[in-house]
Amino acid sequence: MLSDLLSHFNYVVVILLMMTGLYVVFASNNLIKKLVGLSVFQTSVFLLYITMGKVKDGIPPIIEKSYDSHGDGHGGGHGDGHGDAVTHGADAAVKTAEVLYSNPLPHVLILTAIVVGVATLAVGLALVVRIREVYGTIEEEEIDRLNYAFDIDGIEEAMEEDAL
Amino acid sequence: MSGFLTGWLSVEAPVLLVVLPLVMAAICAVMPKDKIAWLLAFITTLICAVLAFDIVLQTRGEQVLSYALGGWEPPFGIEYRIDGLNAPVALLISAIAVICTLYALCSTDAEIEPKKRAPFYAAFLVAFAGLLGMVVTGDAFNVFVFLEVSSIATYVLVGMGASRDRRALNSAYNYLILGSIGATFFVIGVGFLYMETGTLNMADMADKLAVMGDVSRVSQVAFAFIVVGLGLKLAMFPLHLWLPGAYAYSPTAITAFLAATATKAALYLLFRFVFTVFDPSLEFIGATLTWLLAVLGVIGMFVASLQAIFQSDARRVLAFSSVAQVGYMLLGVGMGTALGLSAGYVHLINHGIIKGALFLALGAFWYRYGIVRVSDFKGLGKIMPWTMSAFTIAALALIGVPGTAGFISKFQLLDAAAQNGWWWAVGAIVVTSILAVIYMGRMLEAAWLQPAPEVNGKPVEKREAPLPMLVGMWVLAIAAIVFGVVPSWPVELANGAAQVMLGGGL
């Protein structure tokens, strides 16, 4: 049991973050806190994607000339690596194919998702600012109460109430 | 069958559908004069509608259009893939966008502050591009990106209703929270599918899943996340809580656009994932269709129709009615038979047309007289006869009166339910149609049978909606009648779509 959890440590963190985020969105009454919860929730998905991109023993997916010459993926100096790559071009290409890279695609996807998350958060915060200007509060229950008063009493009375 | 456009325009049409509005949105946003921005937006939507129409013609008869973005071969690069299932939805979205842009020429005068009008059209074009992108793309992660592009622009547009009614802000916020949760659920599902298949291309995904045969738990979980995520986006009961507020308080042109297109694009994605990416003959998917989608659809039909009856705000009546209509479509999907799918698909198109017309007319009532409550509908037939006539035609179509588009789709749905032996569903369709008679009848009765209202003892002056508004709603109202009398075209498209869904691969 414990070893299962430890061997899937990233996934445990993903699930914890996901549940925490969703709980905050649903349980909190403050509009800003809800957005924080939403961000945590979205971040957990970033971690999920990054985790699935990791290949065991894989190196960062960057094609470097120095890798070509050594093949084992553990670097090498600049000077000699460069020289070797030029002289043994064809040989190096074969070696490159043998290097185990991590999957770069999830990272690229998550870059996009981060941008989307930032945009959502920005629009959400902008809306909260406007809500604060118009309603004078960012507590959801209070806003619901004001809306309800608006529905029941008609426009004029609700506006009077606001003025008081 | 081939389209009418020639040369590169025809080849590049799938990508132009998305790129053109995106680029024009940026240009619109910096336009100093709002009328220039409007003109650009109108031309853009018009071109997109022409392109979409060409694509519909090209994809007739099981033709598939594939466009590899940047020349990257399909399973690796992003592919735009259009077949009989998504081409009609793209046409619906762009046609409604043309009408709503035309309508916005007048409606923004009353709703949006002058300096915000150019950004308003820009946001509208972004939302439009996002919806089209969701529909035409064949890449699962690209779907998520476009889903969010359209959603974020939509939150902004809904929030712009604040100059008319401050509750727009609160509604936009709620929509943002629930919409983001929905999109995130969807992307979690896509992640699991990617884990399982190692591809993001939907056609490739379908092949890989088919080869695996017995479905693993990972793809079952992926399926669950995708259905819930899309369920939030398409306002499946009980995930519809964002919808009434968003429809009621956003600017009128946006309400009509959202009601006619946004939930439809999400519904298309549900079709796409359930029937073409996954194999609907698998046991757990069959069970989901019957026990989740169909049952929730029927419950939604009842609950939302009942809620619609007790609303005092006409916009909320129509919004709850939309939730109920989504129930009809889900019921069609839930049957999983060719007939049921075709019925659900026809209803998707017809309801887009009908609800578009209803919300446009409702917006015109507000534009002229500030009317939003059902109790204020008294005598509207006498002071705005043309607008009210369009509203009436669409209302009758929504109820499902013979000779209108609504009748065709409801009758097909009844037929499909009966052939499936689902008599409870037949009963549910009939009973909820009667509920629709009650909630729409209330408005029609007040508008036509009660005397025109009086102000200071004098009857209110007759003031018709301006021409650009009337044109849009009448085009849709006439379409609702034409598709009711000569239903061959939408039914043919829907049958083609059902064939794509049940034919297995994309």
Interface residues (C-beta under 8 A of the other chain):
Chain A: L22 V25 L31 K34 L35 L38 F41 Q42 V45 L48 Y49 M52 L105 P106 L109 T112 A113 V116 A119 T120 V123 G124 L127 V128 R130 I131 V134 Y135 I143 N147 F150
Chain B: F141 F144 V145 E148 I152 Y155 V156 G159 A162 R166 R167 L169 N170 A172 Y173 L176 I177 S180 I181 T184 V187 I188 G191 Y194 M195 L200
